[in-house]
């Protein structure tokens, strides 16, 4: 058999298999296959809400199936502008810019706001999209220990020139919250910008789900830029950058993942706008998601499992090994419960765990069922 320039992939595949780190795609049936879902990021239970579905359908009927081009050519509709205005107002920022994904939003914010000669201070626990933004930016990146404002201060001290501090607001692996108030204070002392990814805070934290920056009193401040995704609490797809109007104008002119990418499909924009309006009218959904997370944590730890206390809607339960985590998640699925399974290299600390998503629409009976399944199938 002739050799291939991709033969090196075979060795990589073998290494992954021996380490128990092979990933596979599992198509999700439309009815969820009868599984209780604690694996998705549908924190508010809006992905299948009739009003959200109709928002998507109505947008597709009016604007078509796709955006047809980049936002600067034909991909901006009145719907996109409407979503940006309402999203900025809801979260407390001056302006917003909608992109095709939360990943694209993070790349846009970091690369466009960290030019040559700037310093980027990045938390060690940041999401891959922020890490990739740092790699692509022309500034110099310094990674600091997780959730350590003093380490940020020491890194900024002595730097001459523009600087930005980059952090998740709620870290996706353990669900712990960043010390935003302390980070903002350090940034103010050194006139540095603060870029925060609120993917797991929007819809869960803040007044009626307005997000972690609003909860910390940072929304609308001159130093703060936030990114969000529309694919979690809003049950849709897409991302956005929120911040001062001059920052958003700069992104329109300088952010490559905005300029050269096709705009967000109208159906996704319509669904997100419907979800935003639902949350505005039903702010108790945010508190319910937090309460469900707290209940899951309390019940699981009472049964002797090692679970991290949730700051938002993510509950992380430690597993003894990658193989045990995979087997545990599979056993849960066999018992009718879908859970997330995080293993290296997706976890920065090398500890495998089940990742549970608290949803606002879970009933007390479903919470009890989930705890029973997780406890019964736990590695011994």
C-alpha positions as CSV (number, residue, x, y, z in Angstrom):
1,X,0.0,0.0,0.0
2,X,1.3,3.4,-1.0
3,X,2.3,5.7,1.9
4,X,0.2,8.8,2.7
5,X,1.3,12.2,3.9
6,X,-1.2,11.6,6.7
7,X,0.3,8.3,8.0
8,X,1.4,10.1,11.2
9,X,-2.4,10.2,12.1
10,X,-2.3,6.5,12.7
11,X,0.2,6.8,15.5
12,X,-1.8,9.7,17.0
13,X,-4.9,7.6,16.9
14,X,-3.1,4.6,18.6
15,X,-1.8,6.9,21.4
16,X,-5.3,8.3,22.0
17,X,-6.8,4.8,22.1
18,X,-4.2,3.5,24.6
19,X,-4.9,6.5,26.8
20,X,-8.6,6.1,26.6
21,X,-9.1,9.5,25.0
22,X,-10.8,8.7,21.8
23,X,-13.7,11.0,21.0
24,X,-16.7,9.9,18.9
25,X,-19.7,11.7,17.4
26,X,-23.1,10.6,18.7
27,X,-26.0,12.0,16.7
28,X,-28.7,13.2,19.0
29,X,-32.3,12.0,18.2
30,X,-35.0,14.7,18.0
31,X,-36.8,13.3,21.1
32,X,-33.5,13.0,23.1
33,X,-33.9,9.3,23.0
34,X,-35.8,9.3,26.3
35,X,-32.7,10.5,28.2
36,X,-32.9,13.0,31.0
37,X,-30.5,15.7,29.8
38,X,-27.8,17.0,32.2
39,X,-25.2,17.2,29.4
40,X,-26.2,20.1,27.2
41,X,-25.8,23.8,28.0
42,X,-29.5,24.6,27.7
43,X,-29.4,26.2,31.1
44,X,-32.9,27.8,31.0
45,X,-34.6,25.0,29.1
46,X,-35.4,27.4,26.1
47,X,-33.9,25.4,23.2
48,X,-37.3,23.7,22.5
49,X,-39.5,26.4,23.9
50,X,-42.4,27.1,21.5
51,X,-41.7,30.9,21.4
52,X,-38.0,30.3,20.6
53,X,-38.8,27.8,17.9
54,X,-41.4,30.2,16.4
55,X,-38.8,33.0,16.6
56,X,-36.5,30.9,14.5
57,X,-39.2,29.9,12.0
58,X,-40.6,33.4,11.6
59,X,-37.1,34.8,10.9
60,X,-36.4,32.1,8.3
61,X,-39.7,32.7,6.6
62,X,-38.9,36.4,6.3
63,X,-35.2,36.5,5.8
64,X,-34.4,33.1,4.3
65,X,-32.4,30.1,5.4
66,X,-29.0,31.9,5.5
67,X,-27.4,35.3,6.0
68,X,-26.1,35.1,2.3
69,X,-22.8,36.9,3.0
70,X,-20.6,38.6,5.6
71,X,-22.2,41.2,7.8
72,X,-20.5,44.0,5.9
73,X,-21.8,42.8,2.5
74,X,-25.3,41.3,2.7
75,X,-25.3,39.4,6.0
76,X,-26.7,42.2,8.2
77,X,-30.5,42.3,8.6
78,X,-32.8,44.5,10.6
79,X,-33.1,41.4,12.9
80,X,-29.4,41.4,13.7
81,X,-29.5,45.1,14.6
82,X,-32.6,44.5,16.7
83,X,-30.9,41.7,18.6
84,X,-27.7,43.7,19.1
85,X,-29.7,46.7,20.5
86,X,-31.8,44.6,22.9
87,X,-28.8,42.4,24.0
88,X,-26.7,45.4,24.9
89,X,-29.5,47.1,26.8
90,X,-30.4,43.9,28.7
91,X,-26.7,43.3,29.7
92,X,-26.1,46.9,30.5
93,X,-23.5,47.7,27.8
94,X,-23.4,50.6,25.4
95,X,-23.2,48.5,22.2
96,X,-23.1,44.9,20.9
97,X,-21.9,43.1,17.8
98,X,-23.3,39.7,16.8
99,X,-21.1,37.1,15.2
100,X,-21.6,33.5,14.0
101,X,-20.4,31.8,17.2
102,X,-19.1,32.4,20.7
103,X,-15.8,31.1,19.5
104,X,-15.7,33.7,16.7
105,X,-16.7,36.4,19.2
106,X,-13.7,35.5,21.5
107,X,-11.3,35.5,18.6
108,X,-12.6,38.8,17.5
109,X,-12.4,40.5,20.8
110,X,-8.9,39.3,21.8
111,X,-7.2,39.7,18.4
112,X,-8.6,43.1,17.7
113,X,-7.9,44.5,21.1
114,X,-4.4,43.2,21.6
115,X,-2.2,44.8,18.9
116,X,1.5,44.5,18.4
117,X,3.3,45.8,21.6
118,X,0.4,45.0,23.9
119,X,0.4,42.6,26.8
120,X,-2.3,39.9,27.2
121,X,-2.6,38.5,30.7
122,X,-4.6,35.2,30.4
123,X,-6.0,33.0,33.2
124,X,-4.6,29.4,33.1
125,X,-8.2,28.0,33.2
126,X,-9.5,29.9,30.2
127,X,-11.6,28.3,27.5
128,X,-9.9,27.1,24.3
129,X,-11.4,30.0,22.3
130,X,-9.8,32.6,24.5
131,X,-6.5,30.7,24.3
132,X,-6.7,30.6,20.5
133,X,-7.4,34.3,20.5
134,X,-4.3,34.9,22.5
135,X,-2.3,32.8,20.1
136,X,-3.5,34.7,17.1
137,X,-3.2,38.2,18.6
138,X,-0.1,40.2,17.9
139,X,0.4,41.1,21.5
140,X,2.6,39.1,23.9
141,X,0.7,36.6,26.1
142,X,1.5,35.8,29.7
143,X,-0.5,33.0,31.4
144,X,-1.1,33.5,35.1
145,X,-2.3,31.0,37.7
146,X,-6.1,30.4,37.8
147,X,-8.3,33.0,39.5
148,X,-5.3,34.9,41.0
149,X,-5.6,38.7,40.8
150,X,-2.3,39.2,42.6
151,X,-0.6,37.3,39.8
152,X,-2.3,39.5,37.3
153,X,-1.1,42.6,39.2
154,X,2.5,41.4,39.3
155,X,2.4,40.6,35.5
156,X,1.0,44.1,34.6
157,X,3.5,45.9,36.9
158,X,6.2,47.4,34.9
159,X,4.6,46.9,31.5
160,X,4.6,50.0,29.3
161,X,1.9,50.1,26.6
162,X,-1.6,48.7,26.0
163,X,-2.6,45.7,28.1
164,X,-5.7,43.5,28.4
165,X,-6.6,40.9,31.0
166,X,-8.5,38.0,29.6
167,X,-10.7,35.6,31.7
168,X,-13.8,33.5,31.6
169,X,-16.5,34.8,34.1
170,X,-17.6,31.2,34.9
171,X,-15.1,28.5,34.0
172,X,-16.6,25.8,31.9
173,X,-14.9,22.8,33.6
174,X,-15.7,23.2,37.3
175,X,-18.2,26.0,37.1
176,X,-16.3,28.3,39.4
177,X,-16.6,32.1,39.0
178,X,-13.7,34.4,38.3
179,X,-12.9,37.2,40.9
180,X,-14.2,39.9,38.6
181,X,-14.3,42.7,41.1
182,X,-10.7,42.2,42.1
183,X,-9.6,41.8,38.4
184,X,-11.3,45.0,37.5
185,X,-9.6,46.8,40.4
186,X,-6.2,45.6,39.2
187,X,-7.0,46.6,35.6
188,X,-8.1,50.1,36.8
189,X,-4.8,50.5,38.6
190,X,-2.8,49.8,35.5
191,X,-5.2,51.3,32.9
192,X,-5.6,47.8,31.4
193,X,-8.7,46.5,29.5
194,X,-10.7,43.6,30.9
195,X,-12.1,41.1,28.4
196,X,-14.4,38.5,30.0
197,X,-16.1,35.6,28.4
198,X,-19.6,35.4,29.9
199,X,-20.7,32.3,28.0
200,X,-21.7,30.5,31.2
201,X,-22.9,33.5,33.1
202,X,-25.4,35.1,30.7
203,X,-28.9,33.9,31.6
204,X,-27.8,32.5,35.0
205,X,-26.0,35.2,37.0
206,X,-26.8,38.9,37.5
207,X,-30.2,40.6,37.9
208,X,-32.7,38.3,36.1
209,X,-29.8,36.6,34.2
210,X,-28.1,39.8,32.9
211,X,-24.7,38.2,33.3
212,X,-21.7,38.1,35.6
213,X,-20.4,41.6,34.5
214,X,-23.7,43.1,35.5
215,X,-23.6,41.2,38.8
216,X,-20.1,42.6,39.5
217,X,-21.1,46.1,38.6
218,X,-18.8,46.1,35.6
219,X,-21.4,46.3,32.8
220,X,-21.0,49.5,30.8
221,X,-17.7,50.6,32.3
222,X,-15.0,52.0,30.1
223,X,-12.5,49.2,30.9
224,X,-14.8,46.2,30.4
225,X,-15.6,44.2,27.2
226,X,-17.7,41.0,27.5
227,X,-18.3,38.2,25.0
228,X,-21.3,35.9,25.2
229,X,-22.7,33.0,23.3
230,X,-26.3,32.6,22.2
231,X,-26.1,28.8,22.2
232,X,-26.4,28.2,26.0
233,X,-29.0,30.0,28.0
234,X,-30.6,31.4,24.9
235,X,-31.0,28.0,23.3
236,X,-29.9,29.2,19.9
237,X,-26.6,29.7,18.1
238,X,-24.1,32.5,17.6
239,X,-22.1,34.9,19.8
240,X,-21.7,38.6,20.5
241,X,-19.2,41.1,21.9
242,X,-20.5,43.8,24.3
243,X,-18.7,46.9,25.3
244,X,-18.2,50.7,24.7
245,X,-19.5,51.9,21.3
246,X,-16.0,52.8,20.1
247,X,-14.8,49.2,20.9
248,X,-17.6,47.8,18.8
249,X,-16.9,50.2,16.0
250,X,-13.3,49.1,16.1
251,X,-14.3,45.4,15.8
252,X,-16.4,46.1,12.8
253,X,-13.3,47.5,11.1
254,X,-10.6,45.3,12.5
255,X,-11.9,41.9,13.7
256,X,-11.2,39.3,11.0
257,X,-13.7,36.7,12.4
258,X,-16.4,39.4,11.9
259,X,-15.2,40.9,8.6
260,X,-14.5,37.7,6.7
261,X,-17.1,35.3,8.1
262,X,-20.7,34.8,6.9
263,X,-23.2,36.5,9.2
264,X,-25.3,34.6,11.7
265,X,-28.2,32.8,10.1
266,X,-31.5,34.8,10.5
267,X,-33.2,31.8,12.2
268,X,-30.6,31.7,14.9
269,X,-30.9,35.5,15.4
270,X,-34.6,35.2,15.6
271,X,-34.4,32.3,18.2
272,X,-32.0,34.3,20.3
273,X,-34.1,37.4,20.3
274,X,-37.2,35.4,21.3
275,X,-35.2,33.8,24.2
276,X,-33.9,37.1,25.3
277,X,-37.5,38.5,25.5
278,X,-38.6,35.4,27.3
279,X,-35.9,35.8,29.9
280,X,-36.7,39.5,30.3
281,X,-40.3,38.5,31.0
282,X,-39.5,35.5,33.2
283,X,-36.4,36.5,35.2
284,X,-37.0,33.8,37.8
285,X,-35.6,31.3,35.3
286,X,-32.1,32.5,36.2
287,X,-32.6,31.9,39.9
288,X,-34.1,28.5,39.3
289,X,-31.1,27.4,37.3
290,X,-28.8,28.3,40.2
291,X,-31.1,26.6,42.7
292,X,-31.1,23.4,40.7
293,X,-27.2,23.5,40.6
294,X,-27.0,24.0,44.3
295,X,-29.5,21.1,44.9
296,X,-27.5,18.7,42.7
297,X,-24.3,19.6,44.5
298,X,-25.8,19.2,48.0
299,X,-27.4,15.8,47.2
300,X,-24.3,14.4,45.5
301,X,-21.9,15.4,48.2
302,X,-24.3,14.0,50.8
303,X,-23.8,10.7,49.1
304,X,-20.0,10.9,49.4
305,X,-19.2,12.0,45.9
306,X,-16.5,14.7,45.3
307,X,-18.4,17.6,43.6
308,X,-17.2,21.2,43.2
309,X,-19.6,23.8,44.7
310,X,-21.3,25.6,41.7
311,X,-21.1,29.4,41.3
312,X,-23.5,29.3,38.4
313,X,-25.2,26.3,36.6
314,X,-22.3,23.8,36.2
315,X,-21.7,21.0,38.7
316,X,-18.4,19.1,38.3
317,X,-18.1,15.6,39.9
318,X,-14.6,14.2,40.1
319,X,-13.7,10.8,38.6
320,X,-10.6,8.7,39.5
321,X,-9.3,8.3,35.9
322,X,-10.2,9.0,32.3
323,X,-11.3,5.4,31.8
324,X,-13.5,5.5,34.9
325,X,-15.1,8.8,33.7
326,X,-15.9,7.4,30.3
327,X,-17.4,4.2,31.9
328,X,-19.3,6.2,34.4
329,X,-20.9,8.5,31.8
330,X,-21.7,5.4,29.7
331,X,-23.4,3.7,32.6
332,X,-25.4,6.9,33.3
333,X,-26.5,6.9,29.7
334,X,-27.5,3.2,30.0
335,X,-29.7,4.2,33.0
336,X,-31.4,7.0,31.1
337,X,-29.3,10.0,32.1
338,X,-27.1,12.0,29.7
339,X,-24.1,13.7,31.4
340,X,-21.0,15.4,30.2
341,X,-17.6,13.7,30.4
342,X,-14.5,15.9,30.6
343,X,-11.0,14.3,30.3
344,X,-7.5,15.4,29.4
345,X,-6.6,17.3,27.3
346,X,-9.9,19.3,27.7
347,X,-9.3,19.8,31.4
348,X,-6.3,22.0,32.4
349,X,-5.7,20.2,35.7
350,X,-5.6,16.7,34.2
351,X,-8.5,15.6,36.5
352,X,-11.3,13.7,34.7
353,X,-14.9,14.4,35.8
354,X,-18.5,14.3,35.0
355,X,-19.9,17.7,34.1
356,X,-23.6,18.2,34.9
357,X,-25.7,21.0,33.6
358,X,-28.4,22.4,35.9
359,X,-31.5,23.4,33.9
360,X,-34.2,25.8,35.1
361,X,-36.9,23.4,33.8
362,X,-35.8,20.4,35.7
363,X,-38.4,19.1,38.2
364,X,-37.6,18.0,41.8
365,X,-38.3,14.4,40.7
366,X,-35.9,14.6,37.8
367,X,-33.2,16.0,40.2
368,X,-33.7,13.1,42.5
369,X,-33.6,10.6,39.7
370,X,-30.4,12.1,38.4
371,X,-28.7,11.9,41.8
372,X,-29.8,8.3,42.2
373,X,-28.4,7.3,38.8
374,X,-25.0,9.1,39.3
375,X,-24.6,7.7,42.8
376,X,-25.5,4.1,41.8
377,X,-23.2,4.1,38.8
378,X,-20.2,5.8,40.5
379,X,-16.8,4.0,40.2
380,X,-16.1,2.0,43.4
